[in-house]
Amino acid sequence: MKREINEAVATPSLVPSPLPHAPTVGIVAGEASGDLLGSLLIKAVQQAGLPACFEGIAGAKMQSLGARSLFPMEALSVRGYVEALSNLRQILAIRRQLAQKILVARPRLFIGVDAPDFNLALEARLKRKGIPTVHFVSPSIWAWRRGRIKKIRKAVSHMLLIFPFEEALYAQAGIPATYVGHPLAHALPEQPDRKGARERLGLRPNGEYVALLPGSRQSELKLMADTFIETARKIHERRGNVQFLIPLITRETRLHFEEAIYRLQAHDIPIRILFGHAHDALQAADAALIASGTATLEAALLKCPHVITYKVPWLTYQIMRRQAYLPYIGLPNILAGRMVVPELVQKQAQPDLLAEEMLGLLENRLARETMLDAFEAMRRSLRRDTPRLIAEALTPYLK
């Protein structure tokens, strides 16, 4: 990873767009969920016929649409205070190098996709130098660290919001913002295709499947892999026909999970590791166990009953707990304003407790139906013509 970063630092700066009259747009996504959101934004721009050439830090989905990445996105994929501190020098070096490249290139616009701890400081510097900045996905100021709104005001020319309750916060703060709906509510199928998903994954039409999504970062897997595997073992002991689907997006995370399976002597558990295919796994599954994050909302929109779990280092948890405003960590529960999806975090994130919750979803039809009804209400509240609204918000900067 360090060698990749050093090589990236040595790459040429942002270059003028190879497309005639297409302005260069700086863009940064810091993790898998940001790559997905960034790809949806790029698609919206392209479908609207707006001229733009995207360069900065991008994942595989964004790069498949033509975005050019100057640094490996994985270098930014850390979560929590402790993990961020251990990688701080590397992250600051990337941000410094990227800022220099952008200031030399003077792109028409810079777009930060989520990753607020990285992007807001970069956006503030660029905005001071006269480069307009758009931030896609508000930091969760409604959940914790509400004082960040002052930093956002200095950094962001326009905020694209994905949750309806955020509009009032930004109007009160005097920050230009547009509620565009949640891109996933527009992009994901309204009715999940279980049969098609199982066919695409080569699964039995009538089999019983559980999806396990332990996170996209290596730091998450280090804390969660053993818990997920042991939970799968306990579920399998009770329901011998169930099979487990684990979508992982990088070779590194796949290798880490395979090593955990070997170390825990879990080869007897019917686990199938997928390279990507998270949406197919969620559509194919009867239930899922998910590390808190965007994947919980994806599961809700794909109508997959699930349980939320998470662990972070003790110090990180203590800091976050003291700055939190809400009693929930999962997006489905935050949107519903109540506990719709079970949450087992930190000390509660134990295989026996997680297995009991998962077995309850597999065996209790009423619990599943109640959860699915809540998921449908969430979809309705989040669904807008997101591509059009994104394009309309960006048009003044790109024409």
Summary of the structure (lengths in Angstrom):
residues: 399
radius of gyration: 21.0
end to end distance: 38.1
largest distance: 62.3
contacts: 1365
relative contact order: 0.12
helix: 53%
strand: 15%
